[in-house]
Amino acid sequence: MPLILMTGYPSSGKTTRASELKRYLEERLQQPENHSQHMTVHVVDDRSLGFTHAAYASPSAEKNLRGALLSAVERLVTKRAIVIVDGPNYIKGLRYQLYCIAREVATTHCLVHCAISPDHAREINRARAQEEEGEEEDKAYDEGLFDELVMRYEEPNPSARWDSPLFTLVQHERDALPGEAIWDAVVGRRALAPNFATAVKPPVETNYLFELDRVTQDVVARVMDAQKSGVPMYEVVVGRGKVRLPGRCLTLSELRRLRMQFTKLNKQVPLKVEAISDAFVEYLNINL
């Protein structure tokens, strides 16, 4: 049931490392002392979901890719599966959503960062492009898309719970895969304890869905009203929390989209009503 996320620049060796990790985990599961685990190892990547690198060049296609990825992970994360997500996972908001899936089902989670300099990754990508000339392979990224993805990449932060535990592999030095440490982190470690944002507990409030809708709409309204003042600001105080603004005015459609994502996530995993506002503010700060 553990969830392992790969992350890194394009052409940083994520797929190679994911395959290496899959082999290691399968070998460990074959050992007599682990037979009782009865686990299988799954790798979810763009190709298995029916997408190519070109999806990252189109906002709508990338949105569809992320939706397919989240659905696949939700389906595969079971008590008898280890799921490796082999992809860029370059946005902290996506890593947070995947982390929430793991926490929702009370399983373990870790992040494997394939660290490499942009120049080294670019050299590898160009070499792949030359190898693929005249072929239908899809290992190399278009040069413009490569540069765009490097610019978009949000480095993992080991102090953030959705990026921890973090295993960083320095690719140009060809670090050995810390297989045993990853095994201990996801198989030998106690499962993630649900927190206030994802804990599955019976809704004691009969009007929970009404309150979820009302409180999140109120947060959105407060942010929009604060922006209408025309006074430059970096944060908006909402209850006990603060919504950090990303240096620009947020649009209503942008806030509505995030509100819909948040309410969908928390309809099945009810929060305490008094925690909804703080949880939504935290969600906005992670995804804005």
C-alpha positions in Angstrom: 0.0 0.0 0.0 3.0 2.5 0.2 3.2 5.3 -2.2 6.6 6.4 -3.7 6.9 9.5 -5.8 9.8 10.1 -8.2 10.6 13.8 -9.0 13.2 15.7 -10.9 14.0 17.7 -14.1 13.2 16.2 -17.5 15.8 13.6 -18.5 17.2 13.3 -14.9 17.0 9.5 -14.8 13.6 9.2 -13.0 12.5 6.2 -15.1 15.8 4.4 -14.8 15.7 4.8 -11.0 12.0 3.8 -10.8 12.8 0.6 -12.7 15.8 0.0 -10.4 13.6 0.6 -7.4 10.9 -1.7 -8.7 13.4 -4.6 -9.1 14.8 -4.0 -5.6 11.4 -4.0 -4.0 10.2 -7.1 -5.8 13.4 -8.9 -4.8 12.8 -7.9 -1.2 9.2 -9.1 -1.3 10.5 -12.5 -2.6 12.6 -13.0 0.6 11.0 -15.6 2.9 10.6 -13.2 5.8 8.5 -10.9 3.6 6.2 -13.6 2.0 3.5 -12.7 4.4 3.3 -9.1 2.9 1.7 -10.5 -0.3 2.4 -7.2 -2.0 2.8 -6.3 -5.7 4.7 -3.4 -7.1 3.1 -1.0 -9.7 4.7 1.8 -11.7 2.4 4.6 -12.9 3.9 6.8 -15.6 2.6 9.1 -18.4 2.9 6.4 -21.1 0.8 3.9 -19.0 -1.9 6.6 -18.8 -1.9 7.2 -22.5 0.0 10.5 -22.6 3.3 11.7 -24.2 5.7 14.5 -23.2 3.6 16.8 -25.5 0.9 16.9 -22.8 3.1 19.2 -20.7 3.0 21.8 -23.5 -0.8 22.2 -23.3 -2.5 23.4 -20.0 -5.7 21.5 -20.9 -3.8 18.3 -21.8 -1.6 18.5 -18.7 -4.8 19.0 -16.6 -6.2 15.8 -18.1 -2.9 14.0 -17.4 -3.0 15.0 -13.7 -6.6 13.9 -13.4 -5.7 10.5 -14.9 -2.7 10.2 -12.6 -4.6 11.0 -9.4 -7.4 8.6 -10.4 -4.9 5.8 -11.2 -3.1 6.3 -7.8 -6.4 6.3 -5.9 -7.3 3.0 -7.6 -4.0 1.3 -7.2 -3.1 2.3 -3.6 -4.4 -0.8 -1.7 -3.2 -2.8 1.2 -1.4 -5.2 -1.1 0.3 -2.8 -3.5 3.4 -0.6 -3.5 2.8 2.2 -6.1 5.7 4.1 -7.7 4.7 7.3 -9.5 7.3 7.8 -12.2 6.9 11.3 -13.6 8.1 14.9 -13.1 5.8 15.6 -10.2 7.3 19.1 -10.4 4.5 21.1 -8.8 4.3 21.0 -5.0 0.5 21.2 -5.3 0.4 17.9 -7.1 2.8 16.3 -4.6 0.5 17.5 -1.8 -2.5 16.0 -3.5 -0.7 12.6 -3.9 0.4 12.9 -0.3 -3.2 13.4 0.8 -4.2 10.2 -1.1 -1.6 8.3 0.9 -2.7 9.9 4.2 -6.4 9.3 3.4 -5.9 5.5 3.2 -3.4 5.6 6.2 -0.4 4.4 4.2 3.3 5.3 4.1 4.8 7.7 1.5 8.2 9.0 0.4 9.7 11.2 -2.3 12.8 10.2 -4.4 14.5 13.2 -6.0 16.7 12.6 -8.9 19.0 15.6 -8.6 20.9 16.8 -11.6 22.1 20.1 -13.0 19.9 21.6 -15.8 22.9 21.6 -18.1 23.6 17.9 -17.5 20.0 17.0 -18.0 19.9 19.1 -21.2 22.9 17.2 -22.6 21.2 13.9 -21.8 18.0 15.1 -23.5 19.9 16.2 -26.6 21.7 12.9 -26.9 18.3 11.1 -26.6 16.9 13.3 -29.3 19.7 12.3 -31.7 19.2 8.6 -30.9 15.5 8.9 -31.7 15.8 10.6 -35.1 13.6 8.8 -37.5 12.1 6.7 -34.8 8.8 6.9 -32.8 10.4 6.9 -29.4 9.3 9.5 -26.9 12.2 9.7 -24.4 13.5 13.1 -25.4 11.7 16.4 -24.7 11.3 19.2 -27.2 14.1 21.8 -26.4 11.5 24.6 -25.7 9.4 22.3 -23.5 12.5 21.1 -21.7 13.5 24.7 -20.7 9.9 25.4 -19.7 9.7 22.4 -17.4 13.0 23.3 -15.8 11.7 26.8 -15.1 8.5 25.5 -13.6 10.2 22.9 -11.4 9.6 23.4 -7.6 12.4 21.9 -5.6 11.3 19.4 -2.9 11.4 20.8 0.7 12.3 18.2 3.3 10.7 20.2 6.0 7.3 20.0 4.2 5.4 16.9 5.2 4.3 16.2 1.6 8.0 16.1 0.5 9.2 13.9 3.5 10.8 11.5 3.9 13.0 12.7 1.0 15.7 10.7 -0.7 18.0 12.7 -2.9 20.1 10.9 -5.5 22.8 13.0 -7.1 22.7 11.7 -10.7 26.0 13.0 -12.1 27.8 11.2 -9.3 25.6 8.2 -9.8 24.6 7.7 -6.2 23.7 4.2 -5.2 20.0 3.6 -4.8 19.2 3.7 -1.0 16.9 0.7 -1.4 17.1 -0.5 2.2 16.4 3.0 3.5 13.4 3.4 1.2 12.1 -0.1 2.2 12.4 0.9 5.8 10.6 4.2 5.2 7.6 2.7 3.3 7.3 -0.9 4.4 9.0 -1.0 7.8 7.7 2.4 9.0 4.4 3.0 10.7 1.7 4.2 8.3 0.9 7.9 8.2 -1.5 9.0 10.8 -4.4 10.9 9.3 -4.3 14.6 10.3 -7.1 17.2 10.5 -7.2 17.6 6.7 -7.6 13.9 5.7 -8.7 11.9 8.7 -11.6 9.6 8.0 -14.1 10.0 10.7 -17.9 10.0 10.8 -19.4 13.4 10.3 -20.9 14.3 13.6 -22.5 17.4 12.0 -25.6 16.6 10.0 -25.1 19.8 8.0 -21.4 19.1 7.2 -21.6 19.5 3.4 -23.5 22.8 3.8 -20.8 24.1 6.2 -18.0 22.9 3.9 -19.6 24.8 1.0 -20.4 27.9 3.1 -17.0 28.3 4.8 -15.0 27.8 1.6 -17.2 30.3 -0.3 -16.7 32.7 2.6 -12.9 32.4 2.3 -13.0 33.0 -1.5 -15.2 36.0 -0.9 -12.9 37.5 1.7 -9.9 37.2 -0.7 -11.8 38.8 -3.6 -13.1 41.6 -1.4 -9.6 42.3 -0.1 -8.2 42.6 -3.6 -11.0 45.0 -4.7 -9.5 47.6 -2.3 -6.7 48.3 -4.8 -4.2 48.4 -1.9 -1.1 46.3 -2.7 -0.9 43.4 -0.3 0.9 40.1 0.1 -1.5 38.3 2.3 -5.2 38.3 3.4 -6.2 37.5 6.9 -9.0 34.9 7.1 -10.0 33.8 10.6 -6.8 32.5 12.3 -5.0 32.0 9.0 -3.5 34.1 6.2 -3.8 33.5 2.5 -0.5 34.4 0.9 -0.9 36.1 -2.4 1.5 35.1 -5.3 2.4 38.7 -6.2 -0.6 39.2 -8.5 -4.4 39.4 -8.3 -6.1 36.1 -8.1 -9.1 35.5 -10.4 -12.5 34.3 -9.2 -12.3 31.3 -11.6 -8.9 30.3 -10.2 -10.2 30.4 -6.6 -13.4 28.6 -7.5 -11.3 25.8 -9.2 -9.2 25.3 -6.0 -12.3 25.5 -3.9 -14.0 22.7 -5.9 -10.8 20.6 -5.6 -10.7 21.1 -1.9 -14.4 20.3 -1.3 -14.2 17.2 -3.5 -11.2 16.0 -1.4 -13.0 16.6 1.9 -16.5 15.4 1.1 -15.5 11.8 1.8 -13.0 12.6 4.6 -15.0 15.0 6.8 -13.2 17.7 8.8 -14.4 19.2 12.0 -16.4 22.3 11.0 -14.2 24.6 13.0 -11.1 23.3 11.1 -12.5 23.9 7.6 -11.4 27.5 7.2 -7.8 26.8 8.4 -7.5 23.7 6.2 -8.8 25.5 3.1 -6.4 28.4 3.7 -3.5 25.9 4.0 -4.6 24.3 0.8 -4.7 27.6 -1.0 -1.2 28.5 0.2 0.2 25.2 -1.1 -1.5 25.4 -4.5 -1.3 29.1 -5.4 
